[in-house]
């Protein structure tokens, strides 16, 4: 999709216990199958991975219980379908078993030029924009979506 746009997604969560705690075992066991499901899903482009193949070893703000998921998809629809219409939905339904309620948005979406990849720093900045400004073209949610920019200007991507 040269000259087009892809959708970036960041999701952050603070675990209720360390990854090696039995309370989190079902989540840890599901990581590889869910990541494989994502990679095989229509519209999947890329996901951030650490040395272990998931992003659980990538630290955010020095907090060992805070983990991130950063992905790129062809469209909002393909990400939505993966999130809510595949085996991922069962994991999503159990998120309160493993993650603390943050009391604020923990997921952000934004458009980026096809062929480029977001950095974790950029992704965290987008989440901060969402927290500060609410949904905008630069940082939005499934509930308040914005279409891909028209034209090829990088400035339109924020």
N, C-alpha and C positions, 0 to 999 in steps of 0.2 A: 504494500500500500504506500508506495513512494509518493511523497507530497501530501499525504493524508495525516490523520490524527489517530492516536491511540489513547486509551484511558489508563491512567495510573491510579492505583488504590493503595492506601496505607491504612492498616488496622493495628492499633496498639492495645495491649492488655497487661494488667498486673496480676500475675498468678497468686493464688491463695497460699501456695507452698512452693518450695523448690522443685525443679523438674524431676529429681530423684525421689521425691516423697510419694508414698503410695496413694495419697489423695489425688495426685495428678497423673497417675499411671495410665488411666484410660485415654487421657489426652495425648500423652507421649506415644502410646501404642498406635494411635490414629494418625499421627503426623505423616509418616511415610505413605500410607495408603491415600490419604487426602491430598497430599502434594502430588502424587502420581495421578490421581483423578483430575486435579486441576490441570496438570500438564497435558493430559489427554483430552481435555474439554475443548469444544469448538470455541475459537476466539482467544484462547490463551496465547500469550506472547512470551512472557518472562516472569521470573520470581527471584527475589533476593535470597541468596543462600550463603550460609556460613560454611565453615570447614566440615561440619557434620551433615551437610546436605539440606538442612532446614535453616531457618533464621534464628533459632532459639539461642544460639551462642553469640549473637550480636547484641551488645549491651547498649541500652538507651539510658542516658542521664545517670550512668553509674549504678543503676538499680538492677541487681541480679534477678529480680522477680518480674521486671518489665520486659515483655517480648513484643516483637513487631512482625508484621506480615506486609511485605511490599511487593505488589505485582503489577503487571501491565497486561491489558486486554485490548482486543480490537474494538470493543464498544461497551457501553453501559449494559446493553441487553445481554451480551455474552457473559459478563461478570455476574449480573443479576441471576441469570439462569444457573450458572455454576453454584452460586451462593445459596439459592433457595429451591432449586429443582433437581438436585443431585444428592448423593450420600452426604455431602457437606452439610445439608440442612439438619441432619441428626446430630452432628457435632455442634452446630450452632445452637441447637435447642438445649444442649447441656452446658453452655458456656458459663452459667452461674455456678456450676459445680466446681469449676477450675479457676475462674477469674473473679477478682473483686469488682464491684460496681464502681466505676470511676466518677460518676456523677457529672459527666460532661461528655461531649462527643469524643469518640475514640476511633472513628473511621472518617477518611476524607477521600474524595475523588477529584481528579483534575485531568485536563487534556494535555498531551505532549506530542510533539511532532513524531510521526511514525519513524521508527529506526533509532530513536534516542531512548535512553534509559534514565530513570530518575535516580538521584542519590538519596541516601537516608536523610542527609541534612536538608535537602530540598523538600522531601516528604514531610519531615517534622515541621518545617516552615509552613507548608500548606495546611497542616493540622492547626498550627497556631493562628493562621489567617482565618480559618473556619471558626475557631474559638473566639477570636477577636471581632470579626466582621459578620459572622453568620454566613450562610451559603451565598456565594458569588460565582462568577464565571471562573475564577481562579482557584476556588476551593468549595466543593459542594458535596451533596449526599445523595443517596438513592431517593430520599423523599423530596428533595429540592434539586432537581437535575438541570443542567445546562447543556445545550447541544455543542457539538464540536465546533471550533471556530471555522469560519468560512475564509477561504484564501489560504495563503501559505506563509503568512507573517509569523515569525517567532514571537514578536511582541504580543500577538494575540494570545499566546500560550501563557502569558503572565511572567 
